[in-house]
């Protein structure tokens, strides 16, 4: 019988059969105990699957409680892109909080959130990743980790140096964004299914740094398209075949494309009709049976 390792003050090298109960019994974790969520599982109605709803995801009344396996999204960052509103920081965070609350309602027990966020500004730097993480924890969501998405390798193509070669006012140039991972109520999934992730991809996906190239804004027709390859990795890692993937900021449809390619269903919300059309144009290259007049809901 294999011996179990235990947490020691100087660490251990083996991870097999590790007993971490002493670590999680420490005062550091005493404030993280949560009340129990409902264990009920509901099925999303067939007529809402593989649709993009043309209204704000602050109200996702089309979806029942406890029906979505994964929410994956990249919200607008409120920094002046074509699709952005000009909100104060408080207004912007309140919007995200309303959508996170509604997402929490529709997630399955153990359902996951993969929330893409970039820190913004320089005078001062606004750490949106920590603000969103604190917000989600306050709502009772359990944080599972933070993925650093490396978007570029070199220093070319960016000139935000501040004071050039001087200690006067040098500026750090971000080559990365964050994917914040949360779950609802429990760490495991109560409902089982068929996983589709292979060994090598699982090893890559379970590290905290992902090197994935961004999508071309010009090719997609959206100012900041989410890479399909990044969403595919999240869908492989966190869902079973046939699960429902939700994107409350659907944008150019990357989450829908990844879901359909991998045998999942999607539900999306998007307030810009031009981006809904782009989503369906891109989707029709993957699954031609999905057409706007059949699938798009109008607010």
Secondary structure as UniProt FT lines:
FT   TURN            9..10
FT   TURN            16..17
FT   HELIX           21..24
FT   HELIX           27..32
FT   HELIX           46..48
FT   TURN            49..50
FT   STRAND          51..54
FT   TURN            57..58
FT   TURN            61..62
FT   STRAND          68..74
FT   TURN            82..83
FT   HELIX           89..106
FT   STRAND          107..117
FT   TURN            123..124
FT   HELIX           128..138
FT   TURN            139..140
FT   STRAND          142..150
FT   TURN            156..157
FT   TURN            164..165
FT   TURN            167..168
FT   STRAND          176..183
FT   HELIX           199..205
FT   STRAND          209..211
FT   HELIX           217..220
FT   TURN            223..224
FT   HELIX           228..238
FT   TURN            241..242
FT   STRAND          244..247
FT   TURN            251..252
FT   HELIX           254..261
FT   TURN            262..263
FT   STRAND          265..269
FT   HELIX           273..283
FT   TURN            284..286
FT   TURN            288..289
FT   HELIX           292..295
FT   STRAND          297..298
//
